[in-house]
Amino acid sequence: MRQNLKPTARTSKQKKKLNHLPDSDSDDDFEVMRQKLREMQNSKVKEIERRNMDNSDILARGPTVPTPVDTRSKLPTKTRTRDKSNDVKGKVAEVVGIAANTAAADNATAAANAIYTAESTNQPSVKPKQEVIELLDDSDSAENPVPSQERKRKARPSASSLEDEVNNMGVRAIKRELESCGISTALFIEKSELVSALIQARREGRKPIIKKQNELIPFHLFVTSSSKKVSQDKRKYFKTLREVIGLDVPSRQLKWLIVSNFALDFEYLLEQSLPEILQFHRVIMFYSYCRNPDAMAKWRDFLRGSDKTVEFIQLDPSAPANSRTNPLPIQIEYGMHHTKLFLTGFDELIDGNNHSMIRVAVHTSNLLRGDNEMKVNGVYTQNFPLKQSHASQHTFKRMKSDEAESRCLFEDDLARYLESYGYSKRQKWYPSSAFSGGLSSREFLLPELIQQFDYSTANAVLIPSIPGRHKFDSYHNFGYLKLRKAIVDAFPAFRQKAVNSGTKPPVLCQMSSLGYLNQKYLGKFHEAIDYTSTHSVRPVQDYDRVPKCKPPLQQQLQIVWPTVDEIRDSVEGYYGGGSVCGKTKNVSLEFLRPLYRRWSNVGKDPLRTARHVPHIKTFVQPSHDGRSIDWMCLTSHNLSIAAWGQVQKRSKNQRNDEKILFIRHWELGVFFSADALTRGSGKQIRIVPLADCDKGSNGVICLDSDDEKGEADGDVIRVPLPYSLHTPAYASTEKPWTDDPVFYPQRDAYGRHGLM
């Protein structure tokens, strides 16, 4: 009879999860345990509700063995005698029934089975060899029957039980847990590698990083070899390439992808983004220079026989006008496509409903292994939903500046920029079977596709440059005149009166390439982007005007540029300086020497960027007290006339004084200010670089938080600017880096003497 009533055989995993309960040889012991379980059940349920935990999966799974039932009433009369094993069976059923309503159903079942086995064979109950039952272990109550020393054992599960648990998890579940703990899964290929990483993370006690609901990080840095060593609270300021594109969420249904870059290594891109990149229905790659072109054919072979397509389009403004690589009506000498941009179309399940989204990622990294993994680069990312009216019926049309719709300039700037690529193919961007908010049945031009989404929540202003000679009706949409327009909109004229122009900090210009500059252009550039002076100047009409009294340029503008020593001591040595382009004849101009500031600041490197070569480009105006940022621009623009543009006369032969803005490069950046980040709400915030944060700072303050207060003068948004606002000037013995083949007496860590 006992043999027939014995529960089904337990698996090895269940055997390893046997939990400790006090020795029980009597009915009184069972009654005590049953009462304790009921009490702990109630407290556990309240705790779960308070933490908003979702235990639906655990409750649905239930006990690990079929719940035993009291079968005495169904037995023949001759067997309905008081049998100890039947009593145990019924008590086990009640214990399991109580525990099944909590998050410890599996453990309670295993414990009850252990009691049943001991009672059925008249042996002592099993002593603890694994973790304590979860229901009781969570309680610090004095009435908890589990000894206090045993309650701590749950945090130290045995190696075998931990390995079994992780091995039985799915790959997606493992990835989600690793990524929630701030661990990138991009470098893991086999499941065994993921399993080992998760086991190690659990043993180290790594916890998921829970972001505050309204936490805002305007931009991130790309993950480097050193950034993996930053403290846990600063890992949220970094993103991998997969996270930038939006491939890190397994539940997303990927639809289309636009890649725009200067230099592309197609083999590296495939290596980093497989297999997800093959899921896109449409992929278009705009580039200027490529490595491993054989990977293009490999990519096409992957898609052969399917309805998916990939196109590779080279852009070169210096090629003949209206040619295959130059869609512009003019040929521009020394022109270049230098933009870095990802646009990702995907569907995502949010609150039980399918939503079509676009992800915009404006960044500074070439898609090369060395640039992406070894150098400091920045990226702005934001997702935008489909417009509520979805699938707009009108064809692409530029907005006029006086239209009411123009308040959503982000959409107009992005569509206008993509239109300049001359990509005129009208096609379906979504597979026919896709939900995609009604977009799957329609054909769109690329700018029309972009206009189907709602950008009203954008936290930034786009700053594009398009090659060409831009006339008076459009030149404020491009280059440094567009940056000036964003500054004027963010800072009304009355703000300049509150700042003493004699004590204001200089504007910081940090870049990875320095072309030929003259003192006049640099002065006009500063005059246009300094919000304390730009309201009083007309950068186009007064371009030839020479001010009567003007402070020295070194008091107005500083250039953050690495020294020879900083390049030599970087993780790549002199070789890394190949991406910091500046010829000796341009870098060593006499008027530039007082403007130079170091890239690194000894003793202030919370993001571990000091020993990585900068490829990021940032333009920053500090606040009047030098403690925060009034505005900043993260961009592909270097400090050059070709990138930002220059005001010129339309023609030397014409008598009129009509001016144009002449630009040679395709570039794209984003502008941040308190006004842009709060979307004009007027909320007082301060943008503070992490490199200048005081020790013991509380971290990021939520914009919409009512119960958390930042500094006395407003809420604080911390940004991962990779250098200090007070980075020091060059020492007298330090020299600015140049990428000429110069022999340096001192070797780098690899034994090299320079770029030779």
N, C-alpha and C positions, 0 to 999 in steps of 0.2 A: 504493500500500500504506500509506504513512504517513497519507494522508488517511482511509483506512478505519479505521486504528487510533487515530485521534485521539479523545480522550474527548469526551463530549457537551458541547455549548456551555454555558459558565458564565453564570449570571445576573449582572445588574449588581451585586447584593449580594455575590456570590462574587468578582467582579473587584475590588471594593473591599476585600476581605479578603486580597488577596495578601500573603504574608509573606516576610520576608527570610531567605534561606539563603546561605551562602558560594558564590561562583562555583564551578561543578563541571563540568569538562570531561573528567574521567577516571573510571575505575572505582574508583580509590583514594579519590577524593573521596566517591563514593557509599558506599563501605564505612565511611569515617569517620563520615559522617552517620548511617548505619544503626546503627552502634554507639552513637553519642551518643543517638539516639532510644530505643534499648533501655534504656540506663542511666537516662535521664530518665523513661522510662515507669515503671520500678520505684520511683524516688523519689517520683514523682507519686502513684502508687497508695497508697504508704505514708502520704503526707501527707493524702490524701483520707480514708483510713480513720481517721487520727488526729483529724481535724476532724469526723468523723461527717457528711460531706457526702453528699448524695444526688444522684448523677450519673445516675440511671436515665433521665431524659429525654434527656440528652446522648448516652448510650450507645445508647439506642433510636433516636435520630435518625440516628446514624452519619455517614458522609461525605456531603458535599453532592453528590457525583456517584457514579454506579455504580462500585464498586471494579473497576478494570481487572484482567484476568487475562492470564496468559501464554498466548497462543493459538498459539505456534509449533508445539506438538506436534499441533495440529489442522489446520495448513495443509498444502496439497499439498507433495509432496517438492521440487518445483522452487522453492518459496518459502521452504523451511526453510534459508535461508542466514543467516549472521550479519548481521543488520540492526541498525544502531545504534538505530533507533527502537524495535525490539522489546525490545532490552536495557533501554532506558530504561523501556519500558512495564512490564516485570517488576519492575524496581527500584522504580518508583513504587508498584506494587501492594503490595510488602512494606513500604515506608515507611508507606503509608496503613493497612495492616493493623495495624502496631505502634501508630500514633498513635490509631487508632480505639478502643483499649482505655483511653484516657485522656480527660481532660476537654477535650482540644484537637483533637478529630477534625475539626471543620470547618476550623480554621486549618491543620492539617497537610495536609488534602486540597487546600486552595487552594494551599499552598506546593508540594506535589508536582506539581500541574497546571502551576504556573509553571515548574518545572524541566523537565517534559516538553516544554512548548511551546518553551522555549529550546533544549533538546537536539535536538528534532525539526527545528528550522529553522536549526541551527548558529549561533544567536545567543547573546550573553551572557545569563545568567539575570537575571531582573527585579530591579532595585534596590529597596530598601525605600521605599515611599511611604505605608504604613499601619502598623498596629501589628505588633510582633514576634510570632512564633509563641508561643502561650501556654505550651506545654510547656517550651520552653527559657527563656522569659523569667522563669519563676518561680524559676529556680535561680541562686544566687549562687556556684556552684562555679567554681573556676578553670578547669575543663575545659569549661565552657560555651562553644561556638564562637561564640555571638552576642556581638558587642562590648558592653562594659559600658554605653557610651553609648546603645546601641540598646535595651537591656533596659528603660530608663525610659520608652520611648515608649508602652508599653501603657497607662500611666496617663493618656496624653493622646491618646485616639483622635481621629481627624479628625472634623470636624463632620458630614460626609456619612455616614460609617459609623455614627456614634452615632444620627443621626436615622433612618436606615434601620432600625436594630435596634429602636429604640423604636416606630417606626411599625408594625412588623410584630408587635408584641406585642398581646395581647388587652386589652380594657378592664379586666377583672378582675385580670389580671396586673399591669397598670400601677398599679391602685389598691392592690393588696397591697404592692407595692414602696414606693410613696409612704408608705403608712400605717406600714410597718415602719421607715421613716426618721423617723417622728414628724411627717409632713406630712398634715394633714387633707384629705380629698377631698370634703368636704361642699359646698364652694362651686364645684366644677367641674361643668359640665353637658355640654359637648362633649368628644369624645375628643381634639380638637386641643389643648384646654386641659390635659388630663391629660398628653399627650405633651410639651408645652412645659415643664410643671412637672417631669416626670421627667428630661428632658434637662438642665434647669437644676440639679436635685439631683445628678445624676451629675457634671456639670462642677465643682460645688462640692465633690465628694468626699464627699457625705453617705453615711453607712453606716447599715445597719439597727440599730435600738436593740435589743440583746439583753438582755432582763430575766433576772435571776438566777432560777433555778428556783423558789425559795421566797420570793422577794421579796414583801413585803406592804405595800401602801399602803392604809391604812384608808379614806380618802376622797380625793376629787379636787376640783379647782376647775373650773368651766366655762371654756371658752376665751373670751378677750376679745381685743379688738384689740391690747392691749399684751402679752398672754401669748405671742403669736406671736414676740416678740422676746427671750424668756428664753433662757438658755443651753441647749444641747442636753441636758445631764444633768437639767434641771428640767422638760422638756416632758412627761415621763411623769406629772407631777402634774396634768395638765389633760386634760379630755375635752370633745369636742364633743357637741351634742345628739344627733346620730346615734349616737355611741359610747355615750352614756348609755342610750338605748333598746335598743341592741344591733343596729343596722342596718349596722354597719361590717364585718361578716364576710359576704362574698358567698355562701359555701357554706351558710349557715344556711337552713333551711326554716321560714319564719315562720308561726305558727299563730294566735295570739290576742294581744290587747293590751288592757290596762287602763290608762287614764290618769285620774289624780285630781289636780286643781289648783284654785287659787283663781281665777285669771284666764287665759283661753285666747283666743288669736287663731287661729282655725281656718285662716285663709288662710296665716298664717305657718307653722303646723304642717305643712300640706300642702306648702308650698314646701320646707321643710327635710327632709321625710321621703319625698317621692315619689322613685321609684315604689314603694319597698318597702312603704309603709304600705298600699297597695292589695292587697298579697299576703296580708294577714291574713284568716283565715276569720271571726274575730269581733273587733270593736273596740267597747269601751264607754268613754265619756268622762263622768266625773263632774266637775262644775265649779260654781263659784259665780257667776262673771261671765264674759261672752264678748264678743269683738269680731268683726266681720265674720261675722255669723250667716248671710249668704248663702252662705258657703263650706260650711255644713252641707248645703244642697241640692245644691251642686256635688259634694260627696263622695258623697252618695246616688246622684246621677246616674252617677258613675263605676262604682258597683257594681250598677246596675240590670241585670237579666238574668242575674246570677250567684247562686251560693248564699252569697255573702259578705254580712255585715251590719255596720252601724255604728249605735250608739245614743248619743244625747246626753241626759244626765240632770243636771238642775240640782238642787243641794242648798242648802237655806236653812232652818236651824233656827228662824228667826224667823217663818216662815210658819205657818199653822194646822196643828195636830197631825194626823198621819196623812193629810196631803195629798200631792199629786203631788210637791212639792219638799221636803216634810218628813216622812220616814218615822217620826219619833220619836213617842212617845205624848204628849209635851208640847210646847207652844210656848215657845221661849226667846227672850226679848227680847234684841236685840243679838247674837244667835247668828250664826255664820259657818262656812262650810266653807273651811278654810285649808290643808289638807294638799297636799303635792306628792309624787306617787308615780307610778312606772311599774312595771307587771308585764308581762313579755314572755314568752310561751310559744313555744318553738321546738324544732326537731329539729336535731341537729348530728352530723356524722360524726366520731367520736373513735376512733382506733386501729382503723379499719376497721369499726367498729360504729356503728349509728345510736342516738343517745341523746336522749330527751325531757328538756328542761330548762326551768326557769323562771328569769328574771332579775329580781331585785328591785332597784329604784333608788329610794332615798329621798333627796329633794333639797330645795332651797330656792328654786328659780327659778320665777317665773310664766312661762307659755309666751307671752311677748310679746317682740318683737324687741329692744326697748331693755333689758329685764330680762335676757334670755338672752345677749346679745352685748356689752353695755356695762357691766354691773354684776358685782360679785363674788358668786358663788354657789357652793355646795358640793354634793357628791353622794356618797352611799355606794352602790356597786353590788356585787352578788355573784350568781353563778350557782349554782343548786342542781339536782341530778339527781332523776330519778324515784325513788321508793322502790323498793327491790329487790323487794318484794312487789307493787309497782305497783298501780294501780287498786283502792285500798282499797274494800271492799264496804260499810262502814258509812256511814250518813248523818252529816251534820255534828253534832258534839257538843262542847261546851266541855269542856276538861280541868279536873279539880279540882286544886287546889293540892297535895293530898297524894298524887296519883297518881305512880307511878314514872315515867310518861311525861313528867311536867311538866318534866323537865330540858331538854327541847326546847321552851322557852317561846316561841321565835321563831315557830314554827308556830301555836301557840295565840293569841298576841298578834295575828298578822296575820289569822288567820281570824276572830277575835272582832271586830277592827276592821272588816273588810269586811262582816261580818254586820250591823253597825249602819247600813249604807247602805240596808238594806231591799230590796235587789235580789233578788227571789225567783223569777226565771225559771230553770227547769230546762231545759237545752239541751245540744246537742252543741257542743263547743268545737274539735273537730278535723275536717277533711274526711274523708269515708269512705275515701278512697284513702290516707290517711296511715298511716305505721307507728305512731309515737307510743306505743309501749309498751302497746298494747291500749286506749288511751283513746279512740280514734276511734269505737268502737262504743257508747259509753256517754254518758248525759246526766248533767250535774252542776249543782248549785247553785254559785254562785261560791265560797263558803267550802269546799265539798266539793272543788272543783277544786284549790284551794290546798293542801289536805291530802294530795294525791297525791304531794307532793314531799318530799324529805329535807333538812331544814334543820339537821342536827346539826353541820355545819361552819361555821355562822354566826359571823362575827367581831364581831358587834355584838348589842346588846339593843335591841329595839324599845321606844320610849317613845310610846304613843298617848294622845290625849285624845279623848273622845267626849262630846258635849253631853248633859247630864242631871244628875240628882241621884243620885249613886252611894252605895249603902249600905255598911255595914261589911263585907259579904261580898265586895265587889268594888272598893271605892275604892282599894285598893293596886295595882290594875291600870291606873290612869289618872293623867294629869297629873303634878304634882310628887311625889305619893306613889309613883307608879311609878318615877320617877327616883330617889327615896330608896331604894326597894327594890333597884334595880340597884346602887346605891352600897354598901348594906349587904352585899349578896351578894359584891361584889368586894373589900370591905375588912372583914375580920373585926374584932371588937371590940378585939383586942390591938394592932392597928396604931395606934389613936389614942393609945396610951400612949407610942409612940416619937416623937411629935411634940410639941414645945413649943408650946402654944397661943399663947404670947405672941409667937412669931417666925414663925408660919406665914404664907405669902403669902395675900392675899385671893382669894376666888373671883371670876373674871372673867365678867361677863355682857355679851355683845355681841349686838345685835339691830338690826332696821331699823324698828321701831315701838315707841313707848313710850307706854303708856296711863297712866291715873291710878293712882298707887301711894301707899300710906301707909307710914309708917315701921314700923308694927307688922307689916304683911304682909311687907314686905321682910325684916325681922328673922326672922320665922318661916320664910320661904322659905329664907334662908341657913342657919338652924339645922337644917333638914331635909336639905339637900344637902351640907353640910360633913361629910366622913366622920370628922373628928376630934371631932365633937360629936353627930352624929345617933344614935349608939348610946345616948347617955345621956338622950335626950328621947323623948317620945311625942307626935308631931306632931298626932294627932287628939285624944286624951284631954286633953292639956295645952295645947290651942290657946289657951285663955283665961288661962293662967298667965303671970305677968310675972316674969322672972328678977330676982333681987335684985342681982346684980352681972354686968354684961355690958360687954365692950369697945365702944368707939364703932363705929358701923356702917361707917365709912370704913376701919377696920382689918380688916374682915371681908369686904367686898364692894366691887367696883369695876365701873363701867359703861363699856364702850367705846362711845363715841358720837361721830360726826363733828362738828367745829366748823363754824361758818359759813364760815371761810376754806377748810377742806378741801373743802366742797361747791362753793364758787365756783371753786376751782382744779382741780376734777375734769374729766375729759375731756368730760363733758356740761354742765358749768357748773351754774348754779342749777337748770336744768331737771331734772337728775338727782336733786336733792333731793326731788322729788315722790314718790319711792319710799321716802323716809326719813320716816315719819309720826310727828309729835309736835307737839301743840299747845303753845303758849307756856304756858298755864295748867298743863299737866302736866310739861313739861320744866324749867320754871324754879322748881320747888319748892325751897325753901331747903335742905332736908336732902339733896337730890340733888347739889347743887353740888360738895361735896368728893369725891363718888364718881366724877365724870366723868374719863375718860381718852381721849386722842386716838386716832383710827382709824389714822393713819399715824405712823411713827417715822422721822424723817429719818436717812438713811444706812443704813437696814436695810430694803431692799425687794427681796429676791432674786426674788420672784415677780411684780414689777411690778403690785401691786394698790393701791398708795397713792393713785393718782390715779383710781381707779374707785370709784364710790359703793357702799357695802356693802349687799347685800341678803341676805347669808348671816346665819345665826343660830347662835351657838355659846355654850356655857356650859362653862367650864374651871376646874379646880382644879389650880394648879401644885403641884409637889412642895415639900417643906419647904425645899430649898436653892434653889428658884426656877429651876432649870436645865431641868426637864422637866415633863411633864404626868402627874398621877396619874390623872385621868379627864377626859373631855370628852363633850359632847353636841352633835351636829350635828342641827338640827331646824327645823321650820317654826314652832315656838313663839317668839313674841316675849316680852318681859318684861311680862306683863300678867296680871291676875287672871282675865280671861275665858279665856285660853289654858291656863294651868297649873292653874286651879281654886282654890277656897277652901273651907276647912272651915267648916261652918255647923251650927247646930241644925236638925234635921229640921223642926220646927214650933215656933213661938213659943207655941202654945196647949197643947202637951203638957208634962206635968210631968216626964217622963223626960228624961234628958240625952243622948239618942241623937244622934250626929253623922252628917253626910253630907259628901261632896265635891261641890260644885256647879261644873260646867264649862259654858261657853257655846260653845266652838269645837270643830270637828274639827281635830285637829293630829296630826302624826306626826314622830318623830325617831328617832335611833339613838344609843346610848350606847357609848363605847369606854373600855376600861381594859386594863391589862396582862393581867388575868385573862381578860377577854373575848377579847382578841386571841390569846392562847395557849390559849383554850378550856379553862381550868382546869388546864393541865399543870403549873403552878408554875414554868415557866421565867422567869428573871429578865430582863426587858427594860425599856427606858426609852423613852418616847414624847417625842420632841424636835421642837419646831417649827423649820421651815427658817429662819424669821426670826431665830432665836436660835442658829443653828449657827455655830460658829467657822469662820473662813476656813481653807480647806485640809482640811475634813472629808472623810472617805472616802465619804460617801453612805450608802445604805441597807444594813443588815446583814441577811442572811437569818436567819430565825428558827431554821431547822434546820441551819444551817451549823456544821460541826465544825472547819473549818480557817480560818475567818475570825473574828476577835475584835473586839468593839466596844470601848466604853470600859471602864474598869477595873471599874465596877459593873454590867456587864451589856451585852447586845446592845441596839442602838439601832434604833428605827423612827422615821423622819423623816416628819412630816406637814406638809401645806401650809397650816398655820394662817396666815391672811393678815395677822396682826398679831403684834407681839412680846408675850411674857409680861410685859415690863417697859415697855410703852408709857407714855409720859410723861403726867403730869397737865396739865390746861389751864393755860396762862399766864394771868396776871391780866387781860389784855386780851381773851382769847378767850371766845367765847360758844357755847353749844350750839346746834346747828341746830334750827330749827322750820319746819314746812311751812305756816305762816300766810303770807298775802300781805303780807309785810313789804318795804318799800323799803330796799335797802342802797346806800349811796353808791358803793361800789366795784363797777364792772362786772365781769362774767365775760368769758371769751374771745369770747363771742358778742354782747357789748354789752348784756346784760340786767342788770337791777338787782334781780332776785329772782323769785319765783313769782307774777307778776302778769299 
